[in-house]
């Protein structure tokens, strides 16, 4: 089990991530990634892209600007509704998110309350400023977007995008025409989003600049289920906490067809299963650390009709925390842009003509990276980051056992050949035990050690991170052996 300080201090010490602009005293809500963090994040993004674009041959990756004109965000509803409730202390001026003040007092989620409701709860619970115990001022809506003035006179108003999704909606029609004019069609972006969070906290959990990986699936509600038939033959169960229960640390294991019987469309349940498989099979998240949490009408984002959060239990953050969401946004966004831009968004395909509906699979990349670090952190008599091998920043380390007798030269030549196929790291400093320990701490799954026997044609040892078991592999077969170990085709442990 990892505390917040465990994960953060390992991240800082081993080149994963740390607060940005530390030289200038930090910069609340902004984080930089180091050399290992970038590799881990890239590998998570690659796995995400492979998994979710792999759901259909009509799903694609695009990229759009991070600055959007005010008119587009007015049409999407963000200018008027993308708000949190702000409460400011009348004595010290400290700002708080209203729901966070309540949650600190009640220890349950208090989302979706209006400023008046928050004022009433603050009065009832007799909450004072956590900083100076002063009186809290009236709650008010605070828009979370960063405004910008474009051009030398700043006369054109714009915002940093608060979600990647809007860039996709603005380009939907162009892509529909350029592609096969078929629905369902999916467009994904992995890119930055910006929110002027009132109280950024808990590391990468609430940032002001962060990465999202979002897939927008455009579909016709009359036929979507035919394209994604729910296969219940494997008897897969979905881990769900219903809206009324999500302050409990548990989940029900519910058969997919039973979730449909509760009124969720089968195409929605199909995607819950796809997301759950991504976490359990591809990312190897322990089953009991994963769940979907239903949001009720008050808690849902203003654009969603059905909304389940994807949650991972992280000891460093105190329990189940949101890392993504499965959002049925209806035709809200395209209709909004149709009205805002005066450009028809309906498309014709076959005998149908309609403004497509959208199912959004939305993931916070930084939150996922943190969750992976939290779950991989294992400290017993040694500290090991038990990352799934595919996510590890370095796949294979190469060590000369000693720095003499021709061993370093042989090790360097093995390193040169392995790094053509894998992210490899050469280390000849310190004792072999310390070199293993350094690789364990960044999650390197395999370490190759070159010794005297290697010079006699007896290959090198390959050590597996978690079991610490070693096998001897002929030099010419090392690369293929690592590839098989990486894919899980073979194992060091018999
Ligand atoms: N396009 C839909 C959307 O943006 P959201 O629930 O507001 O929905 C999606 O955000 C995901 O983005 C969240 O589940 C979370 O993982 C991530 N996210 C949102 N705000 C964040 C923040 N301030 N810092 C880090 N990640 C954030």
Boltz pocket constraint, residues with backbone or C-beta under 6 A from the ligand:
constraints:
  - pocket:
      binder: B
      contacts: [[A, 162], [A, 163], [A, 164], [A, 165], [A, 195], [A, 197], [A, 204], [A, 205], [A, 206], [A, 207], [A, 208], [A, 210], [A, 211], [A, 212], [A, 214], [A, 322], [A, 323], [A, 324], [A, 325], [A, 327], [A, 360], [A, 362], [A, 363], [A, 364], [A, 365], [A, 366], [A, 367]]
      max_distance: 6.0
